[in-house]
C-alpha cells in the first residue's frame, strides 16, 4: 500500500471521528438516553468508542491519553486529539499492532491499515447509534456506507461468530446504502428512542 493510500485510510478515520464528534456534541446533557445498542445508553456508546480506540490502537502504540473521569464530551475531544497526534507519527502504517483478546478473538497481531479501517467502520455505525439515541442528525455519508459495505465478509454470520456483532437484519427492498449497512450490523432503521429512565451523567 502506498503512502497516499495509507494517508487516505488515516484521513477517512479522522473524518468519521469528526462526524462522531458532531453526535457527541448533540448528546451533551443526555447521556442516559437509551440507544439502539441493547443495554447501552448514549454515554455508554461514547465510552465504547473511546475504549475500542484505547484497546486496539492508542494503548498498544503508547498513545493513550489522560482524560477526566466524567464529561463524555471532553473525554472524546481528548481521544480525537490523541488520534490526530498518532496519525502524524512516521511509520505508523509500516508494521503490525499487537491486539489483545476481545470477544471470542484471541490475542493477535494486525497490520495497522486494516485495523484502522475496522475502527472507522465501528465509529460510523456508532455515530448512527448515538445520534438516533438523542434525536440528532443521524445521516451518514452514502459513499462511506458503500465503502464499508464493500469490505464486509460475504458470509454475514462471520461477524456474529466473533462475538462482537449483532445478528444481521434483512433491509427493506430498495434500501439506501446507510440502511443496508446498518441492517448488516444488526440495526433496525426504524428504532426510535424511548424516554431516559435515570439521571443524566457527565
Backbone torsions as a table, in degrees:
resi	resn	phi	psi	omega
1	UNK	NA	132.9	-177.1
2	UNK	-75.2	166.0	176.9
3	UNK	-60.6	-36.4	178.4
4	UNK	-64.0	-41.7	179.3
5	UNK	-64.7	-42.0	178.7
6	UNK	-64.1	-38.2	177.0
7	UNK	-63.8	-36.1	178.4
8	UNK	-66.0	-40.0	177.3
9	UNK	-60.8	-45.4	180.0
10	UNK	-64.5	-45.5	-178.0
11	UNK	-67.3	-37.6	176.6
12	UNK	-60.8	-40.9	180.0
13	UNK	-65.3	-43.0	179.1
14	UNK	-65.3	-34.1	177.3
15	UNK	-66.4	-42.8	178.0
16	UNK	-65.2	-34.9	178.1
17	UNK	-68.2	-37.2	176.7
18	UNK	-65.5	-38.4	176.8
19	UNK	-64.7	-40.8	175.4
20	UNK	-61.5	-38.7	178.1
21	UNK	-60.0	-32.4	176.0
22	UNK	-64.0	-41.4	177.9
23	UNK	-67.5	-37.7	177.1
24	UNK	-61.0	-45.1	179.5
25	UNK	-61.8	-39.4	179.7
26	UNK	-68.8	-24.9	-176.7
27	UNK	-84.1	-8.4	-174.0
28	UNK	-50.1	127.0	-179.9
29	UNK	84.7	-3.1	-179.1
30	UNK	-125.6	39.3	-174.2
31	UNK	-68.6	-18.7	179.7
32	UNK	-91.1	2.5	178.6
33	UNK	-64.3	133.5	177.6
34	UNK	-61.0	150.0	-179.9
35	UNK	-120.1	168.8	175.7
36	UNK	-64.0	-15.4	177.2
37	UNK	-82.8	117.4	-177.6
38	UNK	-53.0	133.4	176.7
39	UNK	71.9	6.1	177.5
40	UNK	-114.4	131.5	169.5
41	UNK	-93.0	-177.5	-175.7
42	UNK	-59.7	-41.1	179.5
43	UNK	-62.7	-37.3	-180.0
44	UNK	-68.0	-32.7	175.9
45	UNK	-62.2	-45.6	178.8
46	UNK	-61.7	-44.4	-178.7
47	UNK	-64.8	-34.1	177.0
48	UNK	-63.4	-45.9	-178.8
49	UNK	-64.2	-42.3	176.4
50	UNK	-61.6	-47.5	-175.7
51	UNK	-63.8	-39.5	178.8
52	UNK	-64.8	-38.4	175.9
53	UNK	-64.2	-40.3	179.1
54	UNK	-62.6	-51.2	-172.7
55	UNK	-69.6	-42.1	-172.0
56	UNK	-90.0	-24.6	-170.7
57	UNK	-133.6	-56.8	-171.0
58	UNK	-69.0	-48.2	-179.4
59	UNK	-66.5	-45.9	178.1
60	UNK	-59.2	-28.3	-178.6
61	UNK	-95.9	9.3	179.6
62	UNK	66.6	31.7	-174.7
63	UNK	-123.4	16.9	-179.8
64	UNK	-69.3	123.3	-176.1
65	UNK	-86.3	163.4	169.9
66	UNK	-82.3	135.4	-178.8
67	UNK	-133.9	155.8	171.2
68	UNK	-66.9	151.8	-178.8
69	UNK	-71.2	-30.9	179.3
70	UNK	-107.0	-174.1	178.7
71	UNK	66.3	77.4	-179.4
72	UNK	-55.5	-36.8	-178.7
73	UNK	-63.6	-44.7	179.4
74	UNK	-67.3	-37.9	178.2
75	UNK	-60.5	-39.5	178.2
76	UNK	-70.2	-40.4	178.7
77	UNK	-57.2	-42.7	-179.8
78	UNK	-67.2	-39.1	177.7
79	UNK	-62.0	-45.5	-179.9
80	UNK	-61.8	-42.5	179.1
81	UNK	-61.8	-37.4	178.4
82	UNK	-65.8	-37.1	178.5
83	UNK	-67.0	-43.0	177.6
84	UNK	-57.2	-46.0	-179.6
85	UNK	-64.6	-41.3	-179.2
86	UNK	-63.7	-42.6	-177.4
87	UNK	-69.7	-13.1	174.7
88	UNK	-86.3	-5.9	-177.6
89	UNK	-73.6	126.0	178.9
90	UNK	-61.9	138.9	174.7
91	UNK	80.1	6.3	-178.1
92	UNK	-55.8	-40.9	-174.2
93	UNK	-94.1	13.4	-176.9
94	UNK	-90.5	-8.9	-176.7
95	UNK	-151.1	-179.8	-177.1
96	UNK	-82.2	164.7	176.4
97	UNK	-121.2	134.3	178.2
98	UNK	-78.8	118.0	-176.7
99	UNK	-110.0	129.9	179.5
100	UNK	-73.7	171.9	177.7
101	UNK	-63.7	133.6	178.2
102	UNK	-139.6	131.9	-178.6
103	UNK	60.0	-129.5	177.8
104	UNK	-91.7	5.7	-175.9
105	UNK	-94.0	130.5	178.6
106	UNK	-74.5	169.1	174.3
107	UNK	-57.0	145.1	-177.2
108	UNK	-154.2	176.2	173.0
109	UNK	-119.3	128.3	-176.8
110	UNK	-126.6	136.3	174.4
111	UNK	-60.3	143.4	-173.5
112	UNK	-61.1	-36.6	-175.3
113	UNK	-63.0	-53.7	177.6
114	UNK	-65.9	-30.9	178.8
115	UNK	-63.5	-46.0	178.5
116	UNK	-63.7	-36.1	177.0
117	UNK	-61.9	-40.7	177.6
118	UNK	-65.5	-39.3	177.2
119	UNK	-64.4	-38.5	178.5
120	UNK	-60.9	-44.3	178.4
121	UNK	-61.1	-43.1	179.7
122	UNK	-61.4	-44.6	179.5
123	UNK	-61.9	-42.9	-178.8
124	UNK	-61.1	-47.2	-179.3
125	UNK	-63.0	-42.1	-178.5
126	UNK	-74.0	-18.3	170.6
127	UNK	-61.6	-44.7	177.5
128	UNK	-64.6	-44.2	179.7
129	UNK	-55.2	-49.3	-175.7
130	UNK	-69.2	-45.0	-179.8
131	UNK	-63.4	-42.4	179.3
132	UNK	-65.6	-35.2	-179.7
133	UNK	-61.4	-36.8	-173.8
134	UNK	-109.1	7.8	177.3
135	UNK	72.7	28.5	179.5
136	UNK	-94.1	-176.8	178.9
137	UNK	-65.0	113.7	-176.6
138	UNK	-108.1	18.8	176.5
139	UNK	-70.6	146.3	177.0
140	UNK	-125.1	143.8	-179.5
141	UNK	-57.9	121.2	-177.6
142	UNK	-62.5	-31.6	177.5
143	UNK	-67.0	-38.8	175.8
144	UNK	-62.9	-43.5	-179.5
145	UNK	-61.3	-43.4	177.6
146	UNK	-62.7	-41.0	-179.3
147	UNK	-58.5	-49.0	-176.2
148	UNK	-75.1	-32.0	174.3
149	UNK	-60.3	-39.7	-176.9
150	UNK	-69.2	-15.1	-177.4
151	UNK	-106.5	3.2	177.1
152	UNK	-76.6	149.9	176.7
153	UNK	-63.5	148.4	-179.4
154	UNK	-62.1	-36.0	179.2
155	UNK	-83.7	109.7	-177.1
156	UNK	-66.5	-18.1	-180.0
157	UNK	-82.2	-11.1	-178.7
158	UNK	-60.6	-40.9	179.7
159	UNK	-68.1	-37.6	-179.1
160	UNK	-62.9	-39.2	-178.6
161	UNK	-65.1	-19.8	178.1
162	UNK	-71.5	-16.2	-177.9
163	UNK	80.5	8.4	-175.3
164	UNK	-115.1	-4.6	-175.4
165	UNK	-132.4	149.1	175.6
166	UNK	-76.7	156.6	176.3
167	UNK	-59.2	142.6	-179.8
168	UNK	-69.2	154.0	175.4
169	UNK	-109.3	163.0	178.2
170	UNK	-89.6	118.3	179.5
171	UNK	-72.3	155.9	177.1
172	UNK	-67.3	156.1	178.8
173	UNK	-56.6	138.5	178.0
174	UNK	71.5	18.5	-176.6
175	UNK	-65.2	149.9	178.6
176	UNK	-78.1	168.9	-176.0
177	UNK	-57.8	-37.2	179.0
178	UNK	-60.9	-48.0	-178.0
179	UNK	-63.8	-41.2	180.0
180	UNK	-64.1	-44.7	179.6
181	UNK	-63.9	-45.1	-179.6
182	UNK	-63.3	-40.0	178.2
183	UNK	-63.6	-40.7	178.3
184	UNK	-61.5	-30.3	178.4
185	UNK	-89.7	10.6	175.9
186	UNK	82.0	17.6	-178.8
187	UNK	-97.4	137.2	174.9
188	UNK	-91.5	111.7	-176.9
189	UNK	-61.1	-19.8	179.3
190	UNK	-88.8	3.8	-178.2
191	UNK	-63.8	132.9	177.3
192	UNK	-125.1	143.9	-177.0
193	UNK	-67.9	144.7	171.4
194	UNK	-102.1	162.0	179.2
195	UNK	-60.1	142.6	177.2
196	UNK	-66.0	146.5	-176.3
197	UNK	-104.5	-8.2	-176.8
198	UNK	-133.1	174.6	179.4
199	UNK	-67.8	150.6	178.6
200	UNK	-72.5	149.0	178.8
201	UNK	-106.9	152.6	171.6
202	UNK	79.7	NA	NA
